[in-house]
Amino acid sequence: MRSLVVVGCVLGLVACKEDSKGGSETAEGQEDTASGGGEQENWRASGTGTAYFTDGESDGSLFRLSLSRALPPRTGEAYYGFVGGADGELIALGEIPVNGEDVDFQADVGVNAITEGFSHFEAWQSDGDGSEPEGDPVWSGDVDTTVYSVIQRLLIENPDTPGGEGSLRALESQLEYLGAQAQAAADGGLTISELKLIGEQVGNALEDPAVDSNDNGTDDVFPDTLHVEGDDAKGDDGYVELIDADFQAMAAVLDPRDPIRDYIDDAVDGVQFTDYTVQTFAAPDARATGNTETASVAESFLDGVAEDMEHCLGGYDANDDGVIDPQVEVGIEWSIDRVSYMAQMAVDAVD
């Protein structure tokens, strides 16, 4: 399970009192150029930038931090970073070096940040080994609680899905399952009755309302599935409706200029492409198996459904230009990736 967390860092400068020569004075009256490093009295926590998680090794997360206008630590000391969640347990990221006034840091966390519920970042200055927070706090920040709860509903845990999995992840799993069922049937060896049954079950898992496409007197469905597309006329929710409601809840708490809105727009593109593919191609093809008495024709319909499921997952190069367009050709895997970038933190220098 992949997961990515985006962390925005905004680090403030501690103000100094300017003297007549354009420098500044410390409490002891000594001139301080605020260049950082050196003795304790002229060190100031400062800097501005961003931090985020990307894919690391073995389903872990890679923490990335980029800052500008950051002053180096005192002589003989270093900055050390830590990430953690609501339980208070922290994972050490190691030393965060400063190159001039810039920071470009990364560290393999070793675990999946979203799955573990990481929503907090902090950094400390000390002469220790960085295995635990000690010395002087430098920066800290937390993810907005509403934004993070929506990310959890989308990627980790959602009581409205059949198995309680996050709605985007559950949709991904269902598309994989339906594709596998359709492909296995298309590969041959089933009777026309069996092919019609599979077609009806796949079609009813893709789109509500359910229909009895094989005319056996029952609207056949797979167990523990939720429609990809709900019945708007009845007010029934499918995965598309659940996911859309979560995106709206997140957008409602964001400033109109918040960059997270761009990630929401990106993620919605994958959901809309999946919705379109299901309604226009996959569901009609699955249900069309009920209108034929020829096994080879039914197999062809189901083979097309299996291909459609691959497109819903990974996208489809519809204009055949060799590139999956990030706006109109992306699938659910793209949406999951974009959601992983939404957990941004506002990180400030600690007074």
Buried (B, 14 or more C-beta within 10 A) or exposed (E): EBBBBBBBBBBBBEEBEEEEEEBBBEEEEEEBEBEBBBEEEBBBBBBBBBBBBBBBEEEBBBBBBBBBEBBBBBEEBBBBBBBBBEEEEBBBBBBBEBEEBBBBBBBBBEBBBBBBBBBBBBBBBBEBEBEEBBBBBBBBBBBBEEBBBBBBBBBBBBEBBEEEBBBBBBBBBBBBBBBEBBBBBBEEEBEBEBBBBBBBBBBBBBBBEBBBBBEEEEEBBBEEBBBBBBBEEEEBBBBBBBBBBBBEBBBEEBEEEBBBBEBBEBBBBBBBBBBEBBBEBBBBBBBBBBBBEEBEBBBBBBBBBBBBBBBBBBBBEEEEEEEBBEEBBBBBBBBBBBBBBBBBBEBBBBE
